[in-house]
Amino acid sequence: MSLKSFPLFIILVWAVFAIFGPFMPLDPDAIDLHKILHGPDMDSLLGYDDLGRPILDRMIMGAQTSFIVALWVTSISMLVGTTIGASSAYFGGWFDLIIVRVIDVFLAVPGILLAIAFAGIMGPGIENVVIALSIVGWVGFARLSRAQVMALKHRDHVQAAVSLGTGSFTIIRRHLLPLISAPLIVESTFSIAGVVIAEAGLSFLGLGVQPPDASWGSMIRDGTAYMLVAPHMVISPGIAMILIVLAVNLLGDRLRDTLDVRSRKQ
């Protein structure tokens, strides 16, 4: 496997485990008191946790959790953020002023702190994690789409559509969104990496997925108390997170280089 295909391979494995995990012969909640904190063996290649549950099975179910959260949060954030940002830039005036001030307020506070606050208010659970991360995730897409539309809305083909009496939302949908889709796709890849880390962070704090459901963040939290006697409890989910985030970021860099016309001309 070449270095260029590494990111796509890792993401494909992640997606396969997330989609087909529920159909695999797994038993992530099976407790075996005789195998508490045991290392890897033929039955579980990654060992067992503090309750004797197979870490490999829980890793696969944790992949499903992170995949679902990343997919939903990125989709919602892109849809809401792009709609708000593009509309703000196109219509301008007081509406644009209000949106810019709201974006500034969100950017003034670290997103993970806002997510922790929202998740703490709404309570734990995967649905609330998606909502909390979506509330703070739309800002990046709104800022990017606003900047792109501001640079494009005075182009000749847009002004021609205005002169022909084309509706504003039709212009945004047909003439502006296709032109800003490339940077939005790149932004979505980096958003996925951020959401994977954020979801693990919320689960680590007890604000995400609740037991007995598996999450890489909660697995790392459970393993911190046994670092000296069972480091495999932390190493396995930690490496999985590193590989996923690295693969997604590398894929985002490659997409950016591919979709950037100026870099291809150099």
C-alpha positions as CSV (number, residue, x, y, z in Angstrom):
1,M,0.0,0.0,0.0
2,S,1.5,3.3,-1.1
3,L,1.6,6.4,1.2
4,K,-0.9,8.2,-1.0
5,S,-3.5,5.5,-0.6
6,F,-3.0,5.3,3.2
7,P,-5.5,8.0,4.2
8,L,-8.3,6.5,2.0
9,F,-7.6,3.0,3.2
10,I,-7.9,4.1,6.9
11,I,-11.1,6.0,6.2
12,L,-12.5,3.1,4.3
13,V,-11.7,0.6,7.2
14,W,-13.3,3.1,9.6
15,A,-16.5,3.4,7.5
16,V,-16.7,-0.4,7.0
17,F,-16.5,-1.1,10.7
18,A,-19.0,1.7,11.4
19,I,-21.5,0.5,8.8
20,F,-21.2,-3.3,9.1
21,G,-20.2,-3.4,12.8
22,P,-23.8,-4.1,14.0
23,F,-23.9,-7.1,11.7
24,M,-20.6,-8.6,12.8
25,P,-20.5,-11.4,15.4
26,L,-19.4,-9.1,18.2
27,D,-20.2,-9.1,21.8
28,P,-18.8,-5.8,23.2
29,D,-20.7,-5.9,26.5
30,A,-19.8,-9.5,27.4
31,I,-18.2,-9.5,30.9
32,D,-15.6,-12.2,31.7
33,L,-14.4,-11.8,35.3
34,H,-11.5,-14.2,34.6
35,K,-10.1,-11.9,31.9
36,I,-10.2,-8.6,33.7
37,L,-7.3,-6.4,32.4
38,H,-5.8,-9.3,30.5
39,G,-3.6,-8.5,27.5
40,P,-4.2,-9.6,23.9
41,D,-4.9,-13.2,23.2
42,M,-6.5,-15.2,20.4
43,D,-10.0,-14.4,21.5
44,S,-9.4,-10.7,21.6
45,L,-6.4,-9.3,19.7
46,L,-6.4,-6.1,21.7
47,G,-7.0,-7.5,25.2
48,Y,-9.7,-6.9,27.8
49,D,-10.8,-3.9,29.9
50,D,-11.4,-3.5,33.6
51,L,-14.7,-5.5,33.3
52,G,-13.3,-8.3,31.2
53,R,-14.9,-7.0,28.0
54,P,-13.1,-7.5,24.7
55,I,-11.5,-4.2,23.6
56,L,-11.5,-5.1,19.9
57,D,-15.3,-5.5,19.9
58,R,-15.7,-2.3,21.8
59,M,-13.3,-0.5,19.4
60,I,-15.4,-1.5,16.4
61,M,-18.6,-0.3,18.1
62,G,-16.7,2.9,19.1
63,A,-15.9,3.4,15.4
64,Q,-19.6,3.4,14.7
65,T,-20.2,6.0,17.4
66,S,-17.5,8.4,16.1
67,F,-18.6,7.8,12.4
68,I,-22.2,8.6,13.1
69,V,-21.5,11.7,15.1
70,A,-18.9,13.0,12.6
71,L,-21.3,12.4,9.7
72,W,-24.3,14.0,11.3
73,V,-22.5,17.0,12.8
74,T,-20.6,17.8,9.6
75,S,-23.7,17.4,7.4
76,I,-25.8,19.7,9.7
77,S,-23.0,22.2,10.2
78,M,-22.4,22.4,6.5
79,L,-26.0,22.8,5.6
80,V,-26.8,25.4,8.2
81,G,-23.5,27.3,8.0
82,T,-23.4,27.5,4.2
83,T,-27.0,28.7,4.1
84,I,-26.5,31.3,6.7
85,G,-23.1,32.5,5.4
86,A,-24.1,32.6,1.7
87,S,-27.4,34.4,2.5
88,S,-25.6,36.9,4.7
89,A,-23.0,37.8,2.1
90,Y,-25.6,38.0,-0.8
91,F,-28.2,40.1,1.0
92,G,-25.8,42.2,3.1
93,G,-27.2,45.2,5.1
94,W,-28.4,44.7,8.7
95,F,-28.8,41.0,8.2
96,D,-25.1,40.6,7.3
97,L,-24.1,42.8,10.2
98,I,-26.1,40.6,12.7
99,I,-24.6,37.4,11.3
100,V,-21.1,38.7,11.5
101,R,-21.5,39.7,15.1
102,V,-23.0,36.3,16.0
103,I,-20.0,34.6,14.3
104,D,-17.6,36.9,16.2
105,V,-19.2,35.9,19.5
106,F,-18.9,32.2,18.7
107,L,-15.3,32.6,17.6
108,A,-14.4,34.5,20.7
109,V,-14.9,31.3,22.8
110,P,-13.2,28.0,22.0
111,G,-15.6,25.7,20.3
112,I,-15.0,22.8,22.6
113,L,-15.9,24.9,25.7
114,L,-19.1,25.9,24.1
115,A,-19.8,22.3,23.2
116,I,-19.1,21.2,26.8
117,A,-21.5,23.9,28.1
118,F,-24.3,22.9,25.7
119,A,-23.8,19.2,26.3
120,G,-23.8,19.8,30.0
121,I,-27.1,21.8,29.8
122,M,-28.9,19.2,27.6
123,G,-27.4,16.2,29.3
124,P,-25.4,13.2,28.0
125,G,-26.4,11.1,25.0
126,I,-25.4,10.7,21.4
127,E,-28.3,12.9,20.2
128,N,-27.3,15.8,22.5
129,V,-23.7,15.4,21.4
130,V,-24.7,15.9,17.8
131,I,-26.8,18.9,18.7
132,A,-24.1,20.5,20.8
133,L,-21.3,20.0,18.3
134,S,-23.6,21.2,15.5
135,I,-24.4,24.4,17.4
136,V,-20.7,25.3,17.4
137,G,-19.7,23.7,14.1
138,W,-21.7,25.8,11.7
139,V,-19.6,28.9,12.3
140,G,-16.6,27.7,10.2
141,F,-18.8,26.9,7.2
142,A,-20.7,30.2,7.6
143,R,-17.5,32.2,7.7
144,L,-16.0,30.4,4.7
145,S,-19.2,30.6,2.5
146,R,-19.7,34.3,3.4
147,A,-16.2,35.2,2.3
148,Q,-16.5,33.2,-0.9
149,V,-19.9,34.7,-1.9
150,M,-18.7,38.2,-1.1
151,A,-16.0,37.7,-3.7
152,L,-18.3,36.1,-6.3
153,K,-21.6,38.0,-6.1
154,H,-20.4,40.8,-8.3
155,R,-19.3,38.6,-11.2
156,D,-20.9,39.1,-14.6
157,H,-22.9,35.9,-14.7
158,V,-24.4,36.7,-11.3
159,Q,-25.3,40.3,-12.4
160,A,-26.8,38.9,-15.6
161,A,-29.0,36.6,-13.6
162,V,-30.1,39.6,-11.5
163,S,-30.9,41.6,-14.6
164,L,-33.0,38.8,-15.9
165,G,-35.1,38.9,-12.8
166,T,-33.9,35.6,-11.3
167,G,-34.8,35.1,-7.7
168,S,-32.2,35.6,-5.0
169,F,-32.3,32.1,-3.6
170,T,-32.2,30.7,-7.1
171,I,-29.1,32.7,-7.8
172,I,-27.5,31.5,-4.6
173,R,-28.4,27.9,-5.3
174,R,-27.5,27.7,-9.1
175,H,-24.8,30.4,-9.6
176,L,-23.0,30.7,-6.3
177,L,-23.1,27.4,-4.4
178,P,-21.5,25.4,-7.3
179,L,-18.6,27.8,-7.3
180,I,-17.9,27.6,-3.6
181,S,-18.5,23.8,-3.3
182,A,-14.7,23.0,-3.6
183,P,-13.6,24.9,-0.5
184,L,-16.6,23.7,1.4
185,I,-15.7,20.1,0.7
186,V,-12.2,20.7,1.9
187,E,-13.6,22.4,5.1
188,S,-15.9,19.4,5.7
189,T,-12.9,17.0,5.8
190,F,-11.2,19.1,8.5
191,S,-14.5,19.4,10.3
192,I,-14.8,15.6,10.4
193,A,-11.4,15.3,12.1
194,G,-12.4,18.0,14.7
195,V,-15.7,16.3,15.4
196,V,-14.0,12.9,16.1
197,I,-11.8,14.6,18.7
198,A,-14.6,16.6,20.1
199,E,-16.9,13.6,20.5
200,A,-14.1,11.6,22.2
201,G,-13.5,14.6,24.5
202,L,-17.1,14.9,25.5
203,S,-17.3,11.1,26.1
204,F,-14.1,11.3,28.1
205,L,-15.8,13.9,30.4
206,G,-18.9,11.7,30.7
207,L,-21.1,14.0,28.5
208,G,-21.2,11.8,25.5
209,V,-22.2,8.3,24.8
210,Q,-23.3,6.5,28.0
211,P,-22.5,3.0,29.2
212,P,-22.8,0.3,28.1
213,D,-22.4,1.9,24.6
214,A,-18.8,2.1,23.5
215,S,-16.9,5.3,22.6
216,W,-13.2,5.8,22.1
217,G,-13.3,8.7,24.5
218,S,-15.0,6.7,27.3
219,M,-12.6,3.8,26.7
220,I,-9.6,6.1,27.2
221,R,-11.2,7.5,30.4
222,D,-11.8,4.0,31.8
223,G,-8.2,3.0,31.0
224,T,-6.5,6.0,32.6
225,A,-6.9,4.4,36.1
226,Y,-5.0,1.3,34.9
227,M,-2.3,2.8,32.8
228,L,0.5,1.0,34.7
229,V,-1.0,-2.5,34.7
230,A,-3.1,-2.4,31.5
231,P,-1.8,0.2,29.1
232,H,-3.5,-1.5,26.2
233,M,-6.8,-0.1,27.4
234,V,-5.6,3.4,26.5
235,I,-3.2,2.7,23.6
236,S,-5.7,0.9,21.3
237,P,-8.4,3.6,21.2
238,G,-5.7,6.3,21.3
239,I,-4.0,4.9,18.2
240,A,-7.3,4.5,16.4
241,M,-8.2,8.2,17.0
242,I,-4.7,9.3,15.8
243,L,-5.0,7.2,12.6
244,I,-8.5,8.5,11.8
245,V,-7.7,12.2,12.4
246,L,-4.4,11.9,10.5
247,A,-6.0,10.2,7.6
248,V,-8.8,12.7,7.3
249,N,-6.4,15.7,7.5
250,L,-4.2,14.2,4.9
251,L,-7.2,13.6,2.7
252,G,-8.3,17.2,3.2
253,D,-4.8,18.5,2.2
254,R,-4.9,16.4,-0.9
255,L,-8.4,17.6,-1.8
256,R,-7.3,21.2,-1.3
257,D,-4.3,20.7,-3.6
258,T,-6.4,18.9,-6.2
259,L,-9.2,21.5,-6.2
260,D,-7.0,24.5,-6.1
261,V,-6.6,25.6,-9.7
262,R,-3.7,28.0,-8.9
263,S,-1.6,25.3,-7.3
264,R,-2.0,23.1,-10.4
265,K,-0.8,25.9,-12.7
266,Q,2.4,26.4,-10.8
